Amino acid sequence: MQNTYLKIAVIGASGYVGAELVELLNQHPLISELQLMVSQSSDASNLCFSDIHPRLKNICDLPFQILSETWIEQNADKLDAVFFATPHDVSVNLAQIFITKKVKVFDLSGGFRLKDASKYPVFYGFEHQQVQLLTNAVYGLAEWQYEAIERSNLIAVPGCYPTASLLALKPLTSNRLHLKNGLIAVNGISGVSGAGRKTNLATSFNEVSLAPYNILQHRHQPEISQEASVEVVFNPHLAPYKRGLLSTVTLNLKSGLTQADVEQVFTQAYQDQPMIRLLGTWPRIDNVAHTPFADIHWQFDDKNQVVVVCCAIDNLLKGAASQAVQCLNITLGLPSQHSLIPEKKGSRND
């Protein structure tokens, strides 16, 4: 994608993730035109963005447009990129249309994250009809897939649980420090915004108590295992707070490794990654909520060769929208953090 002013469409712009994405794209200096699309049945179909999100009144007052075949025919070939914040099957059905017209696709659904098409009926409830696209899609974990993202026309932006879990795991597994065939337990806790904007009694703030759900069958388990190249046991939990996600990973390391070995792989992985903050204390949700950062800390038990790694992110930002913008920046040849965090000021020599 050329580094020029861009025309972008967001499909599924009225949901929580879509709204965060629209706000970030609206402030991106290289985007000249933004179109916000919703389905015919959406309750936002006759409204403007700021009608649903009043805090952005006079900042983003763009109207929601109805996604239709006519709109696609008239507009798709004029776009530089499209972002899907839609149900999984919607992105699967539409992605090829835009790719054929040489529009880059950033998919925030799970439609292209898994490489094995046979897992979609099991974990997502539908048969995947775009196997070739599934093969070509690049997993958009920004800190780990820069070169592949830069070359791709279809980026599968990771889910929130996998983002936090993989940022914690990959420095260890990619360097093969983990004990082969050892148990790797991943415990994730998410706020209720991860369940989406639609009304559901089970995820109503007043009804939610801290509790596990979908144990041993959650759709993010194969995603984490695939990208970490190890089998994990994933235990998701829903908590009574609005936004933020905490993932705690526990695994055995090979014998003879030290605290210095663990520190080295995390430092090598993230010392040049401004969106990753390596901490000296355990991360807190409040410190990452409403930010695009991932906070990571670990502790190593050399007696038992056990390491515990904790990663905190905002589920709607680093776990979705801001990571999608990181991927866009990468395709533009920009630093992935462009427009997401202020540039550091140079030091003064008085």
C-alpha positions in Angstrom: 0.0 0.0 0.0 1.4 3.4 -0.9 2.2 5.9 1.7 -0.4 8.5 0.5 -3.8 9.7 1.7 -6.1 6.7 2.0 -9.8 5.9 1.6 -11.0 3.5 4.2 -14.2 1.7 5.0 -15.1 0.1 8.4 -17.8 -2.6 8.1 -19.5 -3.2 11.4 -18.7 0.3 12.7 -21.4 0.5 15.4 -20.2 -2.1 17.8 -17.7 -1.6 20.7 -14.6 -2.7 18.6 -15.9 -0.9 15.5 -16.3 2.3 17.5 -12.8 2.2 18.9 -11.5 1.5 15.5 -13.4 4.4 13.9 -12.0 6.8 16.6 -8.4 5.7 15.9 -8.8 5.9 12.1 -10.5 9.2 12.3 -7.4 10.7 13.9 -4.9 9.0 11.6 -3.1 11.7 9.6 -2.9 9.6 6.4 -6.6 8.8 6.1 -8.5 11.3 4.0 -11.9 9.5 3.7 -13.6 7.2 6.1 -16.9 5.4 5.4 -18.8 3.7 8.2 -20.9 0.7 7.2 -23.6 -1.3 9.1 -26.0 -4.0 8.1 -29.6 -3.3 7.0 -30.9 -4.6 10.3 -28.6 -2.5 12.5 -30.3 -0.1 14.9 -27.6 2.5 13.8 -28.7 2.5 10.2 -30.3 6.0 10.2 -27.9 7.6 12.7 -24.5 9.2 12.8 -21.5 7.9 14.6 -21.7 10.6 17.3 -25.4 9.8 17.9 -24.3 6.5 19.4 -21.0 7.8 20.8 -21.8 11.4 22.0 -18.3 11.9 23.5 -17.2 12.3 19.8 -19.7 14.9 18.9 -18.0 17.5 16.5 -15.1 15.1 16.3 -16.6 12.3 14.2 -20.1 13.0 13.0 -20.0 10.7 10.0 -23.2 8.9 9.0 -23.6 5.1 9.1 -24.3 3.7 5.6 -26.0 0.5 4.8 -23.8 -2.2 3.4 -25.3 -3.6 0.2 -24.3 -5.1 -3.1 -24.9 -1.7 -4.7 -22.6 0.1 -2.3 -19.9 -2.5 -2.9 -20.2 -2.2 -6.7 -20.1 1.6 -6.5 -17.4 2.0 -3.9 -15.1 -1.0 -3.4 -12.7 -0.3 -6.2 -12.2 3.2 -4.8 -11.0 2.0 -1.4 -7.4 1.4 -0.3 -8.4 -0.7 2.7 -11.4 -2.2 4.5 -11.7 -3.2 8.1 -14.2 -5.9 9.2 -15.6 -5.6 12.7 -18.3 -8.1 11.8 -19.5 -11.7 12.7 -17.0 -14.3 11.5 -19.0 -15.6 8.6 -19.7 -12.1 7.2 -16.0 -11.4 6.8 -15.4 -14.8 5.2 -18.2 -14.2 2.6 -17.0 -10.6 1.8 -13.2 -10.7 1.9 -12.7 -12.1 -1.6 -14.7 -9.4 -3.2 -12.5 -6.6 -1.8 -9.2 -8.5 -2.4 -10.2 -9.1 -6.0 -10.5 -5.3 -6.3 -7.0 -4.9 -4.8 -8.3 -3.5 -1.5 -6.4 -4.6 1.6 -8.5 -6.4 4.1 -8.0 -6.2 7.9 -10.3 -8.7 9.5 -11.0 -8.3 13.2 -13.3 -11.3 13.3 -12.1 -14.9 13.7 -12.9 -15.6 10.0 -9.3 -16.1 8.9 -7.3 -16.7 12.1 -7.2 -20.5 12.0 -5.2 -22.3 9.3 -7.0 -25.6 9.6 -10.4 -25.2 7.9 -11.7 -28.3 9.7 -11.6 -26.5 13.0 -14.2 -23.9 12.0 -17.3 -26.1 12.3 -16.0 -27.2 15.7 -15.1 -23.9 17.2 -17.0 -21.3 15.1 -20.1 -23.3 14.0 -19.7 -22.9 10.2 -18.0 -24.6 7.3 -15.2 -22.3 5.9 -15.9 -21.6 2.2 -12.7 -19.7 1.4 -9.9 -22.2 2.1 -7.5 -20.5 -0.3 -7.9 -17.2 1.4 -7.4 -19.0 4.7 -4.1 -20.3 3.5 -2.9 -16.8 2.3 -4.1 -14.8 5.4 -1.4 -13.5 7.7 -1.9 -13.5 11.4 -1.6 -9.9 12.5 0.2 -10.1 15.8 2.0 -6.9 15.1 5.2 -7.4 17.2 5.8 -10.8 15.7 4.7 -10.7 12.1 6.0 -7.4 10.7 7.4 -8.6 7.4 4.5 -11.0 6.6 2.0 -8.2 7.5 3.8 -5.8 5.3 3.4 -8.0 2.2 -0.1 -9.3 2.8 -3.5 -8.3 1.3 -5.4 -10.1 4.1 -4.5 -9.7 7.7 -6.3 -11.7 10.4 -6.1 -9.4 13.4 -5.8 -11.6 16.5 -8.4 -11.9 19.2 -8.0 -10.2 22.6 -7.3 -13.4 24.6 -4.7 -14.7 22.1 -3.0 -11.3 21.9 -2.3 -11.2 25.6 -1.5 -14.9 25.8 0.8 -15.0 22.8 2.7 -11.9 23.9 3.4 -13.7 27.1 4.2 -17.0 25.6 6.1 -16.5 22.4 9.4 -15.2 23.8 9.7 -18.6 25.6 8.2 -21.0 23.0 9.9 -19.4 19.9 13.2 -19.8 21.7 12.2 -23.4 22.7 12.8 -22.8 26.4 9.6 -24.7 27.3 9.7 -28.3 28.5 8.6 -30.5 25.6 5.2 -32.0 26.1 4.9 -30.1 29.4 1.6 -28.7 30.5 1.0 -25.0 29.5 -1.9 -23.4 31.3 -3.3 -20.1 30.1 -5.8 -18.3 32.4 -7.5 -15.3 30.9 -9.9 -12.8 32.5 -11.8 -10.3 30.4 -14.2 -7.4 31.1 -17.8 -7.6 29.8 -17.1 -5.4 26.7 -15.5 -8.4 25.2 -18.9 -10.0 24.8 -20.0 -7.2 22.4 -22.6 -4.5 22.4 -25.7 -6.5 21.8 -28.0 -7.0 24.9 -27.5 -10.3 26.6 -28.6 -11.1 30.1 -25.6 -13.4 30.7 -23.2 -10.6 30.0 -25.1 -7.8 31.6 -22.9 -5.9 34.0 -25.4 -6.4 36.9 -25.6 -10.1 36.3 -21.9 -10.9 35.9 -19.8 -12.4 38.6 -16.2 -13.6 38.2 -16.6 -17.0 36.6 -15.0 -19.3 34.1 -16.8 -20.2 30.9 -16.3 -22.5 27.9 -13.5 -24.4 29.6 -11.7 -26.8 27.3 -13.8 -25.7 24.3 -13.2 -22.0 23.8 -12.5 -20.9 20.2 -9.3 -19.1 21.1 -7.6 -22.2 22.4 -6.6 -23.5 18.9 -5.6 -20.0 17.9 -3.2 -19.7 20.8 -1.8 -23.2 20.3 -1.4 -22.6 16.5 0.6 -19.3 16.9 2.6 -20.4 19.9 3.4 -23.8 18.2 2.6 -25.6 21.4 -0.6 -27.1 22.8 -2.1 -25.1 25.6 -5.0 -25.4 28.0 -6.9 -22.2 27.9 -9.2 -21.2 30.8 -11.3 -18.0 30.0 -13.1 -16.0 32.7 -15.6 -13.2 32.6 -15.3 -10.5 35.2 -17.6 -7.6 36.3 -15.7 -4.7 34.9 -16.1 -2.9 31.6 -12.8 -3.3 29.7 -9.4 -4.8 30.0 -8.0 -8.3 29.9 -5.4 -10.1 32.0 -3.7 -13.4 30.8 -1.6 -15.5 33.1 0.5 -18.2 31.6 2.2 -21.0 33.6 4.7 -23.5 32.1 7.7 -25.6 32.9 11.0 -24.7 31.3 13.8 -27.1 30.4 16.2 -28.0 33.2 19.2 -25.8 33.7 17.7 -22.5 32.6 18.0 -19.4 34.8 16.3 -16.2 35.5 18.8 -14.5 33.2 17.8 -16.8 30.3 14.1 -15.8 30.8 15.0 -12.1 31.0 17.1 -12.3 27.9 14.4 -13.7 25.6 11.8 -11.1 26.8 14.3 -8.3 26.4 15.4 -9.4 22.9 11.7 -9.8 21.9 10.4 -6.5 23.1 13.2 -4.0 23.8 12.5 -2.2 20.5 8.7 -2.6 20.7 7.2 0.7 22.1 3.7 -0.8 22.5 5.1 -3.5 24.9 6.0 -2.4 28.4 8.1 -4.9 30.5 7.5 -4.2 34.1 9.2 -4.9 37.4 5.8 -5.7 39.1 2.7 -7.5 38.2 0.5 -5.6 35.6 -2.8 -4.1 36.5 -5.9 -3.7 34.3 -6.3 0.0 35.3 -2.9 0.8 33.8 -3.7 -0.4 30.3 -7.4 0.4 30.0 -8.1 2.9 27.3 -4.5 2.5 26.0 -2.8 0.6 23.2 -0.1 -0.9 25.4 0.6 -4.4 26.6 2.1 -4.7 30.1 4.2 -7.8 30.9 5.9 -9.2 34.0 7.2 -12.7 34.8 8.5 -14.6 37.8 10.7 -17.7 37.6 11.0 -20.5 40.1 14.4 -22.0 39.4 13.9 -24.8 41.9 10.9 -26.2 40.0 11.8 -24.7 36.6 8.4 -23.0 36.5 7.8 -19.6 35.0 4.6 -17.5 35.4 4.1 -14.7 32.9 1.3 -12.1 33.1 0.2 -9.8 30.3 -2.5 -7.1 30.6 -4.1 -5.3 27.7 -7.2 -3.3 26.8 -9.4 -5.9 25.1 -10.9 -3.4 22.7 -7.6 -1.7 21.8 -4.5 -3.8 21.9 -6.8 -6.8 21.7 -8.6 -5.5 18.6 -8.8 -1.9 17.2 -5.3 -0.5 18.0 -3.6 -3.7 16.9 -5.5 -3.4 13.6 -4.2 0.1 13.2 -0.7 -1.2 14.0 -1.1 -3.6 11.1 -2.3 -0.8 8.8 0.8 1.2 9.7 3.0 -1.7 8.9 1.5 -2.1 5.4 2.3 1.6 4.9 5.9 1.2 5.9 5.4 3.2 9.0 6.3 2.4 12.6 3.5 0.3 14.0 2.8 2.8 16.8 2.2 5.7 14.3 -0.7 7.9 15.5 -1.4 5.6 18.5 1.1 7.0 21.0 2.9 10.4 21.0 6.4 10.4 19.6 9.2 10.7 22.3 10.8 14.0 22.4 14.6 14.1 21.8 16.8 15.0 24.7 18.3 18.4 25.0 22.0 19.2 25.4 22.2 22.5 27.2 
